[in-house]
Amino acid sequence: MQVRAERIGHETSLLRAALALAVGTLTGASLVTLFAVLTDLEYFREYGLQTDAASLVFTYAATAWAAGLCLIAPLPWAILHRYGKRSWWIAMAFGTILTFVVALGLMTKGFNLFVLVDGFSASDSGGPTWIDGQLTRHGWVEALIVALACSVAGALVGFVVWRIAYRSPPLLADAIGRT
């Protein structure tokens, strides 16, 4: 008699899920800090130790990642979990999409739905990003670039969280053999 071996989904526990969120927070904050340091290496080389800039970036990033992982992600992930969508690639796609949407929303003040204080204007080396409280075309492009960079970190965080939180149950043939 031959028994076909197959896996039955992925399992988790509350303790593994909590550990996964903590490690995901640290992973996301580390990636943001690394990105900040590498994109402005000259500043960090000259002033980084004097201003504790890297630790400030890490602290703010950890707060943002913790809020996202603990307040925004649980409900949609619970729905995916409930319907058996628990693979590593779904976790990475979920992290990518959710991080992109949240980052773009934050960068554009709610997708330009919330008007900033009248008269607020800002620019960078590429031109104006905000004029009189409204996001410019250049501002949208810059926001999209930042959101895409954040979504890469979201994919990695999604994988890390999944890897820590989930375990594959034993093979069906192993479970049958043990009984």
VOTIMAR-795687 format. One record per atom (N, C-alpha, C): atom name; residue in three letters; x, y, z; residue number from 1. Coordinates in Angstrom, 3 decimals. Example, Ala and Ser with C-alpha at 12.3 -4.5 7.8 and 13.67 -1.06 7.14 Angstrom:
BEGIN
   atom   type       east      north         up   seq
      N    ALA     13.190     -5.690      7.800     1
     CA    ALA     12.300     -4.500      7.800     1
      C    ALA     13.200     -3.300      7.800     1
      N    SER     12.850     -2.250      7.080     2
     CA    SER     13.670     -1.060      7.140     2
      C    SER     12.900      0.030      7.870     2
END
This chain:
BEGIN
   atom   type       east      north         up   seq
      N    MET      0.835     -1.178      0.000     1
     CA    MET      0.000      0.000      0.000     1
      C    MET      0.885      1.249      0.000     1
      N    GLN      0.589      2.158     -0.872     2
     CA    GLN      1.389      3.369     -0.981     2
      C    GLN      0.559      4.569     -0.514     2
      N    VAL      1.142      5.358      0.396     3
     CA    VAL      0.460      6.536      0.925     3
      C    VAL      1.086      7.771      0.282     3
      N    ARG      0.247      8.583     -0.298     4
     CA    ARG      0.745      9.806     -0.914     4
      C    ARG      1.040     10.830      0.169     4
      N    ALA      2.220     11.412      0.126     5
     CA    ALA      2.605     12.425      1.113     5
      C    ALA      2.228     13.802      0.595     5
      N    GLU      1.467     14.529      1.378     6
     CA    GLU      1.135     15.898      1.001     6
      C    GLU      1.095     16.783      2.240     6
      N    ARG      1.365     18.042      2.023     7
     CA    ARG      1.359     18.997      3.119     7
      C    ARG     -0.027     19.623      3.222     7
      N    ILE     -0.402     19.943      4.434     8
     CA    ILE     -1.714     20.542      4.671     8
      C    ILE     -1.488     21.960      5.180     8
      N    GLY     -1.332     22.937      4.300     9
     CA    GLY     -1.208     24.340      4.674     9
      C    GLY     -0.003     24.659      5.543     9
      N    HIS     -0.121     25.749      6.272    10
     CA    HIS      0.923     26.197      7.191    10
      C    HIS      0.281     26.503      8.532    10
      N    GLU      1.029     26.241      9.594    11
     CA    GLU      0.521     26.456     10.945    11
      C    GLU      1.298     27.579     11.615    11
      N    THR      0.655     28.210     12.598    12
     CA    THR      1.320     29.234     13.384    12
      C    THR      0.802     29.178     14.817    12
      N    SER      1.412     29.962     15.660    13
     CA    SER      0.938     30.096     17.038    13
      C    SER      0.993     31.575     17.388    13
      N    LEU      0.331     31.942     18.463    14
     CA    LEU      0.319     33.341     18.889    14
      C    LEU      1.726     33.813     19.242    14
      N    LEU      2.502     32.960     19.891    15
     CA    LEU      3.875     33.319     20.261    15
      C    LEU      4.749     33.535     19.026    15
      N    ARG      4.650     32.632     18.048    16
     CA    ARG      5.442     32.804     16.818    16
      C    ARG      5.000     34.052     16.062    16
      N    ALA      3.706     34.337     16.051    17
     CA    ALA      3.202     35.528     15.366    17
      C    ALA      3.728     36.800     16.029    17
      N    ALA      3.719     36.846     17.361    18
     CA    ALA      4.235     38.017     18.079    18
      C    ALA      5.728     38.192     17.837    18
      N    LEU      6.472     37.094     17.877    19
     CA    LEU      7.903     37.164     17.583    19
      C    LEU      8.142     37.631     16.155    19
      N    ALA      7.335     37.152     15.234    20
     CA    ALA      7.468     37.544     13.828    20
      C    ALA      7.232     39.049     13.649    20
      N    LEU      6.254     39.604     14.344    21
     CA    LEU      5.990     41.042     14.243    21
      C    LEU      7.146     41.853     14.815    21
      N    ALA      7.723     41.386     15.916    22
     CA    ALA      8.867     42.093     16.512    22
      C    ALA     10.077     42.047     15.582    22
      N    VAL     10.376     40.885     15.046    23
     CA    VAL     11.521     40.764     14.134    23
      C    VAL     11.248     41.510     12.830    23
      N    GLY     10.003     41.486     12.372    24
     CA    GLY      9.640     42.251     11.172    24
      C    GLY      9.832     43.750     11.376    24
      N    THR      9.476     44.231     12.560    25
     CA    THR      9.687     45.645     12.892    25
      C    THR     11.164     45.996     12.835    25
      N    LEU     11.996     45.177     13.445    26
     CA    LEU     13.441     45.431     13.444    26
      C    LEU     14.029     45.319     12.042    26
      N    THR     13.540     44.372     11.264    27
     CA    THR     14.014     44.214      9.883    27
      C    THR     13.654     45.440      9.051    27
      N    GLY     12.407     45.876      9.122    28
     CA    GLY     11.976     47.045      8.361    28
      C    GLY     12.726     48.297      8.761    28
      N    ALA     12.904     48.506     10.067    29
     CA    ALA     13.635     49.679     10.539    29
      C    ALA     15.095     49.629     10.102    29
      N    SER     15.688     48.459     10.126    30
     CA    SER     17.085     48.320      9.678    30
      C    SER     17.220     48.614      8.189    30
      N    LEU     16.264     48.139      7.387    31
     CA    LEU     16.310     48.397      5.942    31
      C    LEU     16.146     49.887      5.637    31
      N    VAL     15.232     50.550      6.332    32
     CA    VAL     15.036     51.988      6.128    32
      C    VAL     16.295     52.757      6.532    32
      N    THR     16.885     52.380      7.661    33
     CA    THR     18.103     53.050      8.126    33
      C    THR     19.242     52.838      7.146    33
      N    LEU     19.392     51.626      6.661    34
     CA    LEU     20.432     51.336      5.666    34
      C    LEU     20.211     52.151      4.404    34
      N    PHE     18.966     52.233      3.949    35
     CA    PHE     18.635     53.025      2.763    35
      C    PHE     18.966     54.501      2.989    35
      N    ALA     18.612     55.027      4.157    36
     CA    ALA     18.891     56.436      4.461    36
      C    ALA     20.390     56.706      4.482    36
      N    VAL     21.139     55.813      5.096    37
     CA    VAL     22.590     56.007      5.174    37
      C    VAL     23.223     55.917      3.789    37
      N    LEU     22.813     54.936      3.000    38
     CA    LEU     23.424     54.759      1.678    38
      C    LEU     23.048     55.862      0.696    38
      N    THR     21.845     56.417      0.821    39
     CA    THR     21.446     57.479     -0.103    39
      C    THR     22.033     58.834      0.256    39
      N    ASP     22.476     58.997      1.502    40
     CA    ASP     23.093     60.260      1.908    40
      C    ASP     24.380     59.964      2.682    40
      N    LEU     25.225     59.172      2.061    41
     CA    LEU     26.441     58.694      2.698    41
      C    LEU     27.357     59.828      3.134    41
      N    GLU     27.445     60.874      2.333    42
     CA    GLU     28.319     62.001      2.670    42
      C    GLU     27.890     62.669      3.979    42
      N    TYR     26.588     62.866      4.144    43
     CA    TYR     26.089     63.472      5.377    43
      C    TYR     26.427     62.581      6.570    43
      N    PHE     26.116     61.297      6.451    44
     CA    PHE     26.346     60.397      7.577    44
      C    PHE     27.834     60.245      7.884    44
      N    ARG     28.668     60.340      6.860    45
     CA    ARG     30.104     60.272      7.083    45
      C    ARG     30.591     61.483      7.871    45
      N    GLU     30.042     62.657      7.549    46
     CA    GLU     30.504     63.892      8.177    46
      C    GLU     29.808     64.186      9.510    46
      N    TYR     28.479     63.994      9.554    47
     CA    TYR     27.719     64.428     10.731    47
      C    TYR     27.031     63.294     11.482    47
      N    GLY     27.022     62.098     10.957    48
     CA    GLY     26.245     61.002     11.525    48
      C    GLY     26.513     60.724     12.983    48
      N    LEU     27.756     60.669     13.387    49
     CA    LEU     28.069     60.368     14.780    49
      C    LEU     27.757     61.545     15.704    49
      N    GLN     27.905     62.750     15.190    50
     CA    GLN     27.632     63.932     16.008    50
      C    GLN     26.144     64.107     16.278    50
      N    THR     25.318     63.758     15.337    51
     CA    THR     23.878     64.015     15.457    51
      C    THR     23.059     62.783     15.821    51
      N    ASP     23.673     61.627     15.898    52
     CA    ASP     22.944     60.370     16.123    52
      C    ASP     21.831     60.188     15.097    52
      N    ALA     22.088     60.645     13.866    53
     CA    ALA     21.063     60.617     12.822    53
      C    ALA     20.600     59.198     12.524    53
      N    ALA     21.518     58.256     12.454    54
     CA    ALA     21.129     56.879     12.133    54
      C    ALA     20.221     56.299     13.213    54
      N    SER     20.514     56.581     14.476    55
     CA    SER     19.660     56.048     15.538    55
      C    SER     18.290     56.723     15.534    55
      N    LEU     18.239     57.992     15.157    56
     CA    LEU     16.946     58.675     15.038    56
      C    LEU     16.132     58.090     13.891    56
      N    VAL     16.790     57.866     12.755    57
     CA    VAL     16.089     57.254     11.613    57
      C    VAL     15.564     55.883     12.021    57
      N    PHE     16.410     55.086     12.687    58
     CA    PHE     16.005     53.746     13.108    58
      C    PHE     14.810     53.812     14.067    58
      N    THR     14.845     54.729     15.012    59
     CA    THR     13.764     54.847     15.994    59
      C    THR     12.446     55.221     15.324    59
      N    TYR     12.467     56.220     14.451    60
     CA    TYR     11.244     56.622     13.757    60
      C    TYR     10.758     55.515     12.830    60
      N    ALA     11.683     54.863     12.125    61
     CA    ALA     11.303     53.785     11.218    61
      C    ALA     10.720     52.599     11.987    61
      N    ALA     11.311     52.268     13.129    62
     CA    ALA     10.792     51.160     13.935    62
      C    ALA      9.380     51.472     14.424    62
      N    THR      9.134     52.720     14.796    63
     CA    THR      7.790     53.117     15.228    63
      C    THR      6.792     52.960     14.087    63
      N    ALA      7.183     53.404     12.895    64
     CA    ALA      6.293     53.301     11.732    64
      C    ALA      6.043     51.840     11.356    64
      N    TRP      7.091     51.024     11.328    65
     CA    TRP      6.916     49.609     10.987    65
      C    TRP      6.077     48.895     12.043    65
      N    ALA      6.301     49.179     13.308    66
     CA    ALA      5.510     48.541     14.367    66
      C    ALA      4.035     48.912     14.221    66
      N    ALA      3.773     50.179     13.950    67
     CA    ALA      2.381     50.612     13.764    67
      C    ALA      1.753     49.901     12.569    67
      N    GLY      2.492     49.829     11.476    68
     CA    GLY      1.963     49.154     10.293    68
      C    GLY      1.715     47.674     10.517    68
      N    LEU      2.693     47.022     11.136    69
     CA    LEU      2.574     45.574     11.352    69
      C    LEU      1.539     45.224     12.414    69
      N    CYS      1.342     46.094     13.380    70
     CA    CYS      0.414     45.781     14.479    70
      C    CYS     -0.982     46.373     14.291    70
      N    LEU     -1.103     47.454     13.518    71
     CA    LEU     -2.404     48.117     13.382    71
      C    LEU     -3.040     47.971     12.002    71
      N    ILE     -2.222     47.982     10.955    72
     CA    ILE     -2.776     47.969      9.599    72
      C    ILE     -2.814     46.562      9.006    72
      N    ALA     -1.738     45.804      9.149    73
     CA    ALA     -1.610     44.505      8.493    73
      C    ALA     -2.457     43.373      9.075    73
      N    PRO     -2.749     43.347     10.377    74
     CA    PRO     -3.404     42.152     10.923    74
      C    PRO     -4.765     41.787     10.311    74
      N    LEU     -5.632     42.748     10.094    75
     CA    LEU     -6.966     42.408      9.585    75
      C    LEU     -6.897     41.805      8.174    75
      N    PRO     -6.238     42.467      7.212    76
     CA    PRO     -6.197     41.828      5.892    76
      C    PRO     -5.446     40.493      5.910    76
      N    TRP     -4.395     40.393      6.748    77
     CA    TRP     -3.674     39.120      6.794    77
      C    TRP     -4.546     38.043      7.447    77
      N    ALA     -5.353     38.393      8.440    78
     CA    ALA     -6.246     37.421      9.071    78
      C    ALA     -7.237     36.859      8.053    78
      N    ILE     -7.678     37.712      7.154    79
     CA    ILE     -8.588     37.254      6.098    79
      C    ILE     -7.859     36.280      5.168    79
      N    LEU     -6.643     36.642      4.762    80
     CA    LEU     -5.856     35.733      3.924    80
      C    LEU     -5.592     34.420      4.665    80
      N    HIS     -5.230     34.511      5.931    81
     CA    HIS     -4.949     33.327      6.746    81
      C    HIS     -6.187     32.433      6.833    81
      N    ARG     -7.324     33.059      7.079    82
     CA    ARG     -8.583     32.312      7.223    82
      C    ARG     -8.905     31.500      5.979    82
      N    TYR     -8.600     32.043      4.809    83
     CA    TYR     -8.904     31.357      3.559    83
      C    TYR     -7.732     30.524      3.041    83
      N    GLY     -6.740     30.291      3.890    84
     CA    GLY     -5.649     29.387      3.549    84
      C    GLY     -4.581     29.975      2.654    84
      N    LYS     -4.579     31.273      2.466    85
     CA    LYS     -3.568     31.939      1.622    85
      C    LYS     -2.393     32.316      2.509    85
      N    ARG     -1.481     31.347      2.760    86
     CA    ARG     -0.435     31.543      3.757    86
      C    ARG      0.959     31.244      3.239    86
      N    SER      1.173     31.229      1.958    87
     CA    SER      2.496     30.875      1.438    87
      C    SER      3.452     32.066      1.517    87
      N    TRP      4.733     31.793      1.361    88
     CA    TRP      5.749     32.842      1.449    88
      C    TRP      5.565     33.877      0.357    88
      N    TRP      5.169     33.446     -0.842    89
     CA    TRP      5.041     34.415     -1.930    89
      C    TRP      3.814     35.301     -1.736    89
      N    ILE      2.775     34.788     -1.092    90
     CA    ILE      1.620     35.635     -0.776    90
      C    ILE      2.013     36.639      0.295    90
      N    ALA      2.805     36.212      1.280    91
     CA    ALA      3.278     37.142      2.316    91
      C    ALA      4.139     38.242      1.701    91
      N    MET      4.996     37.888      0.752    92
     CA    MET      5.833     38.907      0.100    92
      C    MET      4.983     39.862     -0.745    92
      N    ALA      4.030     39.314     -1.491    93
     CA    ALA      3.143     40.166     -2.301    93
      C    ALA      2.313     41.074     -1.406    93
      N    PHE      1.796     40.527     -0.311    94
     CA    PHE      1.023     41.313      0.650    94
      C    PHE      1.876     42.440      1.224    94
      N    GLY      3.112     42.125      1.629    95
     CA    GLY      4.019     43.143      2.162    95
      C    GLY      4.339     44.214      1.133    95
      N    THR      4.538     43.796     -0.106    96
     CA    THR      4.843     44.742     -1.181    96
      C    THR      3.682     45.703     -1.414    96
      N    ILE      2.503     45.143     -1.612    97
     CA    ILE      1.333     45.959     -1.951    97
      C    ILE      0.927     46.867     -0.791    97
      N    LEU      0.842     46.298      0.413    98
     CA    LEU      0.416     47.096      1.558    98
      C    LEU      1.409     48.218      1.857    98
      N    THR      2.702     47.912      1.801    99
     CA    THR      3.709     48.941      2.067    99
      C    THR      3.666     50.024      0.998    99
      N    PHE      3.488     49.635     -0.257   100
     CA    PHE      3.400     50.622     -1.341   100
      C    PHE      2.224     51.569     -1.123   100
      N    VAL      1.058     51.014     -0.838   101
     CA    VAL     -0.147     51.834     -0.667   101
      C    VAL     -0.013     52.759      0.541   101
      N    VAL      0.457     52.222      1.657   102
     CA    VAL      0.589     53.043      2.873   102
      C    VAL      1.646     54.133      2.666   102
      N    ALA      2.799     53.774      2.093   103
     CA    ALA      3.857     54.767      1.873   103
      C    ALA      3.394     55.854      0.906   103
      N    LEU      2.735     55.465     -0.170   104
     CA    LEU      2.248     56.459     -1.130   104
      C    LEU      1.196     57.354     -0.475   104
      N    GLY      0.329     56.769      0.332   105
     CA    GLY     -0.675     57.565      1.042   105
      C    GLY     -0.040     58.571      1.990   105
      N    LEU      1.004     58.135      2.694   106
     CA    LEU      1.689     59.051      3.613   106
      C    LEU      2.438     60.151      2.858   106
      N    MET      3.076     59.785      1.763   107
     CA    MET      3.867     60.763      1.000   107
      C    MET      2.993     61.799      0.290   107
      N    THR      1.748     61.429     -0.008   108
     CA    THR      0.870     62.320     -0.771   108
      C    THR     -0.241     62.934      0.081   108
      N    LYS     -0.085     62.851      1.398   109
     CA    LYS     -1.102     63.366      2.334   109
      C    LYS     -2.480     62.800      1.996   109
      N    GLY     -2.552     61.473      2.045   110
     CA    GLY     -3.835     60.816      1.787   110
      C    GLY     -4.231     60.864      0.334   110
      N    PHE     -3.269     60.648     -0.563   111
     CA    PHE     -3.490     60.676     -2.005   111
      C    PHE     -4.047     62.018     -2.460   111
      N    ASN     -3.533     63.064     -1.802   112
     CA    ASN     -3.882     64.453     -2.104   112
      C    ASN     -5.335     64.789     -1.741   112
      N    LEU     -5.931     63.961     -0.871   113
     CA    LEU     -7.300     64.234     -0.429   113
      C    LEU     -7.345     65.256      0.694   113
      N    PHE     -6.272     65.316      1.480   114
     CA    PHE     -6.205     66.264      2.576   114
      C    PHE     -5.376     67.455      2.142   114
      N    VAL     -5.966     68.622      2.200   115
     CA    VAL     -5.278     69.832      1.764   115
      C    VAL     -4.387     70.321      2.897   115
      N    LEU     -3.156     70.607      2.552   116
     CA    LEU     -2.238     71.171      3.526   116
      C    LEU     -2.601     72.626      3.777   116
      N    VAL     -1.948     73.219      4.706   117
     CA    VAL     -2.174     74.624      5.031   117
      C    VAL     -2.018     75.451      3.757   117
      N    ASP     -2.957     76.345      3.540   118
     CA    ASP     -2.872     77.205      2.357   118
      C    ASP     -1.524     77.895      2.308   118
      N    GLY     -0.940     77.922      1.143   119
     CA    GLY      0.334     78.599      0.967   119
      C    GLY      1.533     77.689      1.168   119
      N    PHE      1.326     76.410      1.603   120
     CA    PHE      2.454     75.499      1.800   120
      C    PHE      3.037     75.125      0.452   120
      N    SER      4.344     75.328      0.320   121
     CA    SER      5.056     74.934     -0.891   121
      C    SER      6.377     74.297     -0.490   121
      N    ALA      6.824     73.373     -1.311   122
     CA    ALA      8.101     72.700     -1.066   122
      C    ALA      8.693     72.299     -2.403   122
      N    SER     10.004     72.097     -2.400   123
     CA    SER     10.661     71.662     -3.621   123
      C    SER     11.911     70.876     -3.266   123
      N    ASP     12.433     70.185     -4.252   124
     CA    ASP     13.712     69.515     -4.097   124
      C    ASP     14.575     69.898     -5.290   124
      N    SER     15.667     69.210     -5.477   125
     CA    SER     16.580     69.606     -6.549   125
      C    SER     15.971     69.421     -7.932   125
      N    GLY     14.875     68.664     -8.030   126
     CA    GLY     14.221     68.454     -9.321   126
      C    GLY     13.111     69.439     -9.612   126
      N    GLY     12.769     70.290     -8.656   127
     CA    GLY     11.707     71.261     -8.860   127
      C    GLY     10.693     71.225     -7.743   127
      N    PRO      9.607     71.979     -7.894   128
     CA    PRO      8.594     72.050     -6.840   128
      C    PRO      7.848     70.723     -6.695   128
      N    THR      7.630     70.311     -5.440   129
     CA    THR      6.861     69.102     -5.163   129
      C    THR      5.469     69.445     -4.632   129
      N    TRP      5.344     70.544     -3.922   130
     CA    TRP      4.068     71.044     -3.420   130
      C    TRP      3.968     72.524     -3.760   130
      N    ILE      2.827     72.959     -4.271   131
     CA    ILE      2.569     74.377     -4.524   131
      C    ILE      1.209     74.707     -3.934   131
      N    ASP      1.198     75.657     -3.021   132
     CA    ASP     -0.031     76.088     -2.348   132
      C    ASP     -0.848     74.909     -1.805   132
      N    GLY     -0.165     73.970     -1.177   133
     CA    GLY     -0.836     72.841     -0.537   133
      C    GLY     -1.254     71.722     -1.472   133
      N    GLN     -0.921     71.825     -2.742   134
     CA    GLN     -1.278     70.785     -3.711   134
      C    GLN     -0.015     70.105     -4.241   134
      N    LEU     -0.066     68.795     -4.347   135
     CA    LEU      1.055     68.019     -4.849   135
      C    LEU      1.207     68.241     -6.349   135
      N    THR      2.428     68.506     -6.783   136
     CA    THR      2.688     68.718     -8.209   136
      C    THR      2.947     67.376     -8.899   136
      N    ARG      3.036     67.407    -10.221   137
     CA    ARG      3.367     66.203    -10.980   137
      C    ARG      4.719     65.649    -10.534   137
      N    HIS      5.686     66.539    -10.352   138
     CA    HIS      7.004     66.122     -9.873   138
      C    HIS      6.900     65.524     -8.469   138
      N    GLY      6.045     66.069     -7.636   139
     CA    GLY      5.824     65.538     -6.295   139
      C    GLY      5.254     64.130     -6.335   139
      N    TRP      4.318     63.882     -7.261   140
     CA    TRP      3.768     62.538     -7.425   140
      C    TRP      4.851     61.551     -7.855   140
      N    VAL      5.695     61.971     -8.788   141
     CA    VAL      6.776     61.081     -9.246   141
      C    VAL      7.712     60.750     -8.092   141
      N    GLU      8.084     61.758     -7.319   142
     CA    GLU      8.962     61.525     -6.165   142
      C    GLU      8.291     60.613     -5.144   142
      N    ALA      7.003     60.815     -4.905   143
     CA    ALA      6.266     59.971     -3.958   143
      C    ALA      6.211     58.528     -4.465   143
      N    LEU      6.003     58.333     -5.753   144
     CA    LEU      5.987     56.986     -6.332   144
      C    LEU      7.339     56.298     -6.190   144
      N    ILE      8.416     57.039     -6.393   145
     CA    ILE      9.761     56.465     -6.261   145
      C    ILE     10.008     56.013     -4.824   145
      N    VAL      9.654     56.851     -3.874   146
     CA    VAL      9.836     56.490     -2.462   146
      C    VAL      8.951     55.295     -2.103   146
      N    ALA      7.703     55.298     -2.565   147
     CA    ALA      6.793     54.195     -2.269   147
      C    ALA      7.297     52.885     -2.879   147
      N    LEU      7.869     52.948     -4.066   148
     CA    LEU      8.439     51.732     -4.671   148
      C    LEU      9.626     51.223     -3.867   148
      N    ALA     10.479     52.129     -3.413   149
     CA    ALA     11.615     51.714     -2.578   149
      C    ALA     11.113     51.097     -1.279   149
      N    CYS     10.099     51.688     -0.691   150
     CA    CYS      9.533     51.138      0.541   150
      C    CYS      8.893     49.776      0.295   150
      N    SER      8.303     49.587     -0.870   151
     CA    SER      7.638     48.313     -1.147   151
      C    SER      8.637     47.166     -1.256   151
      N    VAL      9.866     47.451     -1.664   152
     CA    VAL     10.900     46.414     -1.672   152
      C    VAL     11.167     45.973     -0.233   152
      N    ALA     11.276     46.938      0.662   153
     CA    ALA     11.449     46.611      2.077   153
      C    ALA     10.223     45.848      2.591   153
      N    GLY      9.034     46.230      2.143   154
     CA    GLY      7.817     45.537      2.551   154
      C    GLY      7.806     44.082      2.129   154
      N    ALA      8.330     43.799      0.933   155
     CA    ALA      8.421     42.408      0.472   155
      C    ALA      9.354     41.606      1.371   155
      N    LEU     10.493     42.182      1.698   156
     CA    LEU     11.453     41.483      2.562   156
      C    LEU     10.886     41.283      3.963   156
      N    VAL     10.231     42.306      4.488   157
     CA    VAL      9.615     42.185      5.814   157
      C    VAL      8.503     41.134      5.783   157
      N    GLY      7.719     41.116      4.720   158
     CA    GLY      6.671     40.102      4.589   158
      C    GLY      7.240     38.695      4.621   158
      N    PHE      8.352     38.489      3.929   159
     CA    PHE      8.987     37.173      3.932   159
      C    PHE      9.512     36.819      5.322   159
      N    VAL     10.178     37.772      5.969   160
     CA    VAL     10.731     37.518      7.313   160
      C    VAL      9.609     37.185      8.300   160
      N    VAL      8.543     37.952      8.266   161
     CA    VAL      7.423     37.704      9.173   161
      C    VAL      6.837     36.314      8.901   161
      N    TRP      6.633     35.984      7.633   162
     CA    TRP      6.086     34.674      7.284   162
      C    TRP      7.008     33.554      7.750   162
      N    ARG      8.301     33.715      7.508   163
     CA    ARG      9.271     32.654      7.831   163
      C    ARG      9.310     32.367      9.329   163
      N    ILE      9.163     33.406     10.134   164
     CA    ILE      9.189     33.211     11.582   164
      C    ILE      7.831     32.724     12.097   164
      N    ALA      6.754     33.237     11.540   165
     CA    ALA      5.419     32.934     12.067   165
      C    ALA      4.921     31.545     11.678   165
      N    TYR      5.238     31.084     10.490   166
     CA    TYR      4.616     29.860      9.987   166
      C    TYR      5.576     28.688      9.939   166
      N    ARG      5.009     27.517     10.170   167
     CA    ARG      5.717     26.254     10.016   167
      C    ARG      4.824     25.333      9.205   167
      N    SER      5.454     24.506      8.403   168
     CA    SER      4.692     23.501      7.678   168
      C    SER      4.414     22.341      8.617   168
      N    PRO      3.189     21.841      8.600   169
     CA    PRO      2.904     20.674      9.434   169
      C    PRO      3.641     19.460      8.878   169
      N    PRO      3.727     18.403      9.647   170
     CA    PRO      4.425     17.228      9.144   170
      C    PRO      3.725     16.643      7.930   170
      N    LEU      4.478     15.899      7.147   171
     CA    LEU      3.874     15.231      5.997   171
      C    LEU      2.759     14.318      6.461   171
      N    LEU      1.738     14.198      5.653   172
     CA    LEU      0.597     13.363      5.981   172
      C    LEU      1.054     11.920      6.231   172
      N    ALA      1.990     11.446      5.426   173
     CA    ALA      2.487     10.075      5.593   173
      C    ALA      3.184      9.928      6.941   173
      N    ASP      3.915     10.962      7.379   174
     CA    ASP      4.563     10.909      8.687   174
      C    ASP      3.534     10.888      9.805   174
      N    ALA      2.497     11.695      9.662   175
     CA    ALA      1.448     11.748     10.678   175
      C    ALA      0.720     10.413     10.778   175
      N    ILE      0.472      9.776      9.651   176
     CA    ILE     -0.217      8.475      9.643   176
      C    ILE      0.697      7.424     10.266   176
      N    GLY      1.987      7.481      9.955   177
     CA    GLY      2.943      6.508     10.478   177
      C    GLY      3.114      6.603     11.972   177
      N    ARG      2.893      7.762     12.558   178
     CA    ARG      3.073      7.954     14.006   178
      C    ARG      1.874      7.475     14.815   178
      N    THR      0.740      7.340     14.182   179
     CA    THR     -0.445      6.946     14.950   179
      C    THR     -0.563      5.463     15.114   179
END
